[in-house]
Amino acid sequence: AGRTMVLVDVWIVRSGVRVGFVAMILLCWGSIFVPLLSRSSKYGKLAERHRIPESKMHEYRPSSSFERWLIKFVNHPAFFLPSRVGFRLFYSALLSINTAFILKVLVWELTGLRVGVLWPMATSSCTTSSHIEPAQLFVMIMMELHAVRRLYECWRVHRFSPSSRQHILVTAGGVCFYILAALSPLVDPGIGCAPKASVKWWAIASGVLLFVVGSYHQSTCHRILARLRRQPNSRRYSVPAGDWFQLVSSPHYLAEILIYAALAIVSETTTQWLCVAWVTSNLCVTASRTHQWYRAQFPNYDMLNRKAIIPFLY
């Protein structure tokens, strides 16, 4: 009976994480077609509507008084946070949760005691020995390094515009995503199982290499963006150049996708690939909006022949 309860528990946790990713993917693509979602899902410079001439915005105009009231209510200034606050919350949440999980895993490995959220993390193939698969541990460590770097950049590298903001729904969605991301390596296939086959070191090596490449280029692109704003309180935007900016408008988003793809390559689990699907969906939609923003702000931008996020394709 105890074993059955453990199996039911891990199935519930794993299913909850997967359903969470699927729901976020659907909401992301829905934001393209649903005006209310579109307006509340924008952040950063995309939320600064006053910077784009009305003739270039091509946004939906509500026809009924109820729609106008609802959109006005959802977009009330009280529901927006400064972008710097939102991003710091994102990565503080990821770092705190992932660090807690790593510490719990270490306690379990050293003492055999499963604590907190680790209690249901076992599957029918588990042996009596306490073990976490090397691939899953690598994913957790890589996630930790990513969280540390991004939190550092949010405090010491990024120079957010004073008018840059994000809706509280974006902030809540980001925190939810990072909770799911931190849970992903724990729930699939389950951390209480000794590996049934030899460790695929080639997959781990490939994933780690891709992670390093993605992290390097993302950090480089973030520093390029930061250098464009010489004064911390400046509201001025410029066209970035250098590194992958020569190919796409949002190379830092492309690098983010590569980072999460690296985690999935190491993990080789369905849950981790669902995480990649969400990251790809979210950043492709945002990159498309960012590309259009650059085109609206800078009349000669098309002469640079950049794509939105995928070099030479999209």
N, C-alpha and C positions, 0 to 999 in steps of 0.2 A: 504493500500500500504506500509506503514511504517513497519507493522508487517511482511509482506511478504519479504521485504528487509532484515529484521533481520534474518528470517529463512534461506534465501539464503546465507547470510553472514556466519552464524554459520556452515551451511552444507559445505561451501567452506573451512573454516578453519579446521573443523574436518576431512574432506576428505584429505586435504593437509597433515595433520599430519600423518594420517594412510598410505597414499601413500608413505610418506617419510620413515616410518618404514619398509614397505614392500620392497621398493627399496634398503634400506640398508641391509635387510636380504638377498635379492637376490645377492647383491654384495659380501656379506660375504661368502656365499656358493660358489659363482662363483670364489672366490679367491683360492679355492681348486683345480680348474680345469684349470684356466686361468693363465699361468705363470707370465704375467705382473702384474696382480692383486695380485698374491701371493707374489711377490718380494716387491711391494710397500705397502703391508698391514702389513708387519712385523715391530716390534718395540722393543725397549729395547735390551736385549741380543740376541734376535732372528735376529736382523739386523746386528749383528757383525759377518759377514761371515768368517772373518779371524780366528775366534776362533775355527771353526769346520773343521776338516780335509776334504779335497775335496772328499775323498773316502767315507765319511759318510754322505754327504749332499744329495745325490740322487736327485738333482734338474734338472729341464728341461734344456737341452742345445739347444739353438736356431740353426736352420739349415740354415736359409737364412740370407743374409747380412742385410736386412732391419730389421729383428727381432733383430739381434745383435745390430744394431744402436739404435733401439727404446728402448730396455732394458737398454743399456748403457746410453741413454739420461735420461730416467726416474729415473735411479739410480745414477745420477750425485750427488756428495756430496753437491752441492748447494741446492738441494731439501730436505735436511735432517736437522732436528733441534735436539738439545740435548733433551733427553727424559724428563729431569727435566723441561725444558721450556714448552714442549707440555702438560705435565700433569698439570702444574700450570695454563696454559691457559684453559684447560678443565674445571677445577673446579672453576676457577675465573669466567668463562662464566656462569656456572650453578648457582653459588651463586649470581651473579649480576642480572641475569634474573629472578630467582625465588624470590629474595628479592623484586625486582621491582613489580612483580605480586602480592606478598603478600601485599605490601603497597597499590597497586591499589585496591585490594579487600577490605582492611580496609577502604579506602576512600569511596568506594561504600557502604559498610555496614553502615558507620556512616553518610554519607551525601545523599546517594541515587544517587550519580553522577557516571556514568560509564565513565571511561576515558581510552584513548588509546586502547589497544587490548581488553579491556573488553566490548567495545561497542557492538560487534556482539554476545557476549556470552549469548544467550537466546534460548529457544526452544518453540515449540508450546504449551507445557504444563505449561508455565510460568504464574504465577499469577502477580498481580500488585505490590506485595510486593517484596522488595529487600531481597535476601537471598542467601547464599552459603550453599550447603549441607555439613553437618559436615564431612562426609567421604572425600569429596574433600579437605576440609580445613586440615584435618589430613594428607592427602597425601602431600600437599604443605609444611606443617611443618616438616614432616619426610624427605622430599627432602632437606629442608633447613638444617636440622641437619646433613644429609649425606654430603652435600656440604661443610659445615663448617669443619667437621671432616677430610674429604679427603684433603681439601686445607691445613689444619694445618699439616697433615701428609706429604704432598708434600714439605712443607717448613722445618719442624722440625724433622721428623722421617726418611723418606726415605734417603738412601745414594746411589744416582745414580752413576753408573760407569761413568768415564769421556768419555768412548767410547760408552755409551748407547745412542741410537738415535732413531728418528722416522721420517718417510716420511711426508712431508707437507700434503699429501692426508690423512694420518691418523689423523693429527692435525685438518684439516678441517672437516673430518668426525666426529671426536669427538665433536667438537664445534656444528656442526649441530645436532648431537644426543641430546646434552644437551638442545638445544633450543626446540627440539620436546618434550623431557622429561618434561621440565618446562611447556610447553603448554598442555600436556596431561590431567591433572586434570581440566583444564579450559574448554576444548572443549567437554567433554563427561561426563555427559549428558548436560552440560551447567551450568554456575554458576548463572544464573538469575532465577532459578526455586526453589520454595519452595518444600521440599520433599513431594512426593505423598504418602509415606508410612512411618511407624515408622523407626527410625534409627536402623540399625542392629549393635548393640553394640558388639555382639559376634564376628562379622567379623572384626570390628575395633580393638577389644582386641586381637584377634588372629594375625592380621596383625602387630600390634605394638609389640607383643611378638616376632614374627619371625624377625621383624626388629631389635630389641634389640639383639637377638641371633646372627644374621648375622653380625651386626655392631661390636659386641664384638669380634667374632672370626676373622673377617677381620682385625681389629686393632691389635689383638694379632699376627696374621701371618705376618703383615707388620713389626711389631717390631722384630719378629724372623729374618726376612730377613735383616733388618737393622743391627742387631747385628753381622751378618756374615761378614760384611765389617767394620772392626774396624777402618781402615783409610779411610776417606772420598774420597780420590783420588785413592783408590786401584782399580785395574782392576781384582782382583782375585775373583773367584766364588767358593762357597762351597755348599754342599748338606744341605738344611735346615732340621731341625728335631724339633718335638714338636707340640702340639696341633693337628690340622687336617692334618699337614704334615705327620703324621704317616700313613695316609690313602691315600692321593692323592698328586700329584705333585704341583697342583695349588689350594690350599684351599682358598686363597684370592679371586679367581675367583668364586669358589662355593659359598662363602659368599656373593659376589656381586649379584649373581643370586637370592639368598634367599632374599636379601634386596629389589630387584625390584619385586620379587614375593609377598613380604609383602605389597608393595604399591598397587599391583593389587588386593590382597585379600581385602584390605580396600576399594578400589575404586569400585571394581566389574564392571568395564567398559571394553568394547572391546578395546578401544585405549590403556588402560594401559596394557592389556595382550599382545597387539602387541609390546609394549615396552619391555615386558619380553621376548618375542620371539626373538627380536633383541639381547638383552643382552645375552640370552642363546646361540644363534647361534654364536655370536662374541667370547664369552669367551670359548665355547667348542672347536672352531677351534683353538684359541690361546693356550688353555690348551694342546691340542693334539700336537701342534708344540713344546710347552715348554717341554712336557714329552719326546718327541723325542730328544730334545736338551740335556736334562739331561742324557739320555741313551748314546748319542754320546760323551758327555764330560766326563762321569764317567763310566768306564767299568763295575763296580760292582753294578751299580744302580739297575738293575733288581732284585737283591737279596733282596731289600727292599719291594718287592711285593706291590708297590703302583700303583694305577690307575691314569689316567690323571686328572680327575675332579670329577667324581661321584664314591663314595666309593663302592668297590667290583664289579662295573659294567663297567665303562668306564674311 
